[in-house]
Amino acid sequence: MIKDINPIGRYIHVTGGQASTYVNGYSGLQGVGNVRYNTGNQNMEVYDGANWVTLNMGYAGVGLSQEAESLLDWAKQRRAEELALKARMDQHPGLRDAYERLEIMKALTLEEETKEQK
């Protein structure tokens, strides 16, 4: 039986699991608080001193948040695009040269911007 599931981090989303069963404290009766598994109805039960009470067992769902799913979809698409570009650069040397010049220009402009910010 799961008592609770709590998300850790901003990209985990948890739903469900909101069930509880109240059992009276010890009333002097024998067996209060005993727990059993009822194979007939496939439920956990607890004895309250007079009756076997079915424990409310909820279902919980754990998954990524919409933002996390969106980011993973973007990363997957970006990876596919980069692999396709690499394959085209292997076939077309001019494209590889242009790509390398672009990367050099990006590095130079980043270096220039960093110096200006200091």
N, C-alpha and C positions, 0 to 999 in steps of 0.2 A: 504494500500500500504506500503510495506516495503522499506525504503530507503537504508538500508545497514545492513548487519549482519557481525559482527566481531568475530573471535574466541577469547576466553579467556582461556588461558592455552595452554600447548603444546600438549594436547591430543585431542583437538577439531579441526576438519577439516571442512571448509566451501567452498562450490562451488556455482557458479551461482550468480544471483542477480546483474548482470552488465548491467542494463538498465537505460536509462535516456531520458528525453524529454526536449528540450529547448523551453521556452516560452518567447517571446519578452517582454521587460519591458513595462510599461504603455505608450501607444502611443496616449492618448487622446480619444480613442474610448471607447464606453460603453461596459462593460462586459469582457474586456480583463482580463484573469486570472480566469474567472469563471470555475468551475469544475462541471461536471455532470457524472452520470452513464448511459451509453447507454444500455438499455435492449435489443436492437436489435442485437448488436454484443458482448454484455457482457463485455464491456471495460469501463474504466474511460477515460473521455475526458476533455480537457481544451480548452477554447476559446481563440484564438490568435488575435482576432480583425477582422478576415475575415472568419475563418473556425474553426470547432471543430476538434482538433488534438487528436488522440488516444495516451494516455500515454503508453509508453513502460513499461510493467510490466513483470519483469523477475521472474524466479523461483530460489529459493535458496535451497541448500541441506546442512544439518548440520549432522555431524556424527563424530565418533571417528577416530583418526588417525590409520594407520596400526599398529603402535607400541602398542597403547592402546588396540586395538582388540586382538593383539597377547598376551599381558600380561593378559587380561581377559580370553582368551582361556586357557592359562597356569594355571591360578589360578583355573579355573573350573576343569581342569583335575587333578590338585594337590589335590583339595578338594575331588574329587571322589576317588583318590588313598588313601588318609588318612582315609576316611570313610570305604573303603574296608579293610584296614589294621586293623582298630579298630574292625571290625566285626570278622576278623580272630583271633585277639588277645583274643576276648571274647570266642572263641571256643578252642583256644590252649594256655593254661597258660604258657608254655615254651616260646612261641613267645613273650608274654607280658613281661616275665622276661628279655629276651634278649633285647627287645626294651627299657625297663627301664634302663638296664645297659649301653646301647648305649647313652641314654640321660645324664646319670651321667658322662660318659667319655667325652661327648661333653662339658658339663659344666666345668669339671675339666681342660680340655685342653684350653678352652677359658680363664679361670681364670689365668692359667699359662702364656698364651701369653700376657695377659693384664699386668701382673706383669713384664714380660720381656721388654715390651715397655716403662715402666716408668723409 
